[in-house]
Amino acid sequence: MKVAILDMYDGVENEGMRCIRELLQDFAQAQDIPLRLNEFDVRGEGRVPDLSYDIYISSGGPGSPVDSAGSEWERKYFHWLQSITDWNAGPNARKKYIFLICHSFQLVCRQLELGTVCRRRSPAFGIFPVHETPQGHEEPVFNGLEDPFFILDSRNWQVIQPNEEKLAAMGARVLAIEKERPHVPLERATMAIRFSPYMVGTQFHPEADAEGMRKHLKVPAKRQRIVADHGREKYDSMLALLNEPDKILRTHDTLLPNFLLEALAHQRQYQYT
């Protein structure tokens, strides 16, 4: 299994890349297959992968998914995305699979004009339920998840007001939406989209692992920052939810592995060239 990780963190310290690496390594070991894994620093070095990979995972990252419009690294990123789209639309039997996480999801939604990408009134940070749409109930990557299922959310931006006309034109489907908050008069964000048979994205972090997140939250400097920014109640709530097996643990063990199984089943139909 040949996988490229597109690192969108721009050199900022994060847990996302560790989680993606470990999830891929665990998956390859469980499937008893060799793994070729390469990483590409998109925002810091302007590097993007070529067409030699089976699977591409584009990570989350900090900052605005709007202010980078017109930058050189973004131009390269969307050129890469178009090259994969063209490959999959062509006569090539062996398709290439893409998973977009958080910042990458927002960038692509903005580029394809699939919704309004805007700053949230306040940051989303914590473990929250998301709700499946009717299309989400039929989505293979959600197999094994409850409705709602729980996710790690950490973002200042959001995709709202999905453009139904453009979604329909490209055959895309909204799979999940933000938790319902009857007391808050704001539109619920779009949390997951199936862009094509070969590309899925989420506005949350399905790679987040409970044990790693627990260790991360207990680092004194991290604990102090979270308590200062979000309050002690939020911090204690996150630690408690990390201990529940049907929350983050289930999402981590289900969603991205389902995507990888889907991609692997397709790749196994063909021999490497």
Secondary structure, 3 states (H helix, E strand, C coil): CEEEEEECCCCCCCCHHHHHHHHHHHHHHHHCCCCEEEEEEHHHHCCCCCCCCCEEEECCCCCCCCCCCCCHHHHHHHHHHHHHHHHHHCCCCCCCEEEEECHHHHHHHHHCCCCEEEEEEEEEEEEEEEEECHHHHCCHHHCCCCCCEEEEEEEEEEEECCCHHHHHHHCCEEEEECCCCCCCCCCCCEEEEEEECCEEEECCCCCCCHHHHHHHHHCHHHHHHHHHHHCHHHHHHHHHHHCCCCCHHHHHHHHHHHHHHHHHHHHCCCCCC
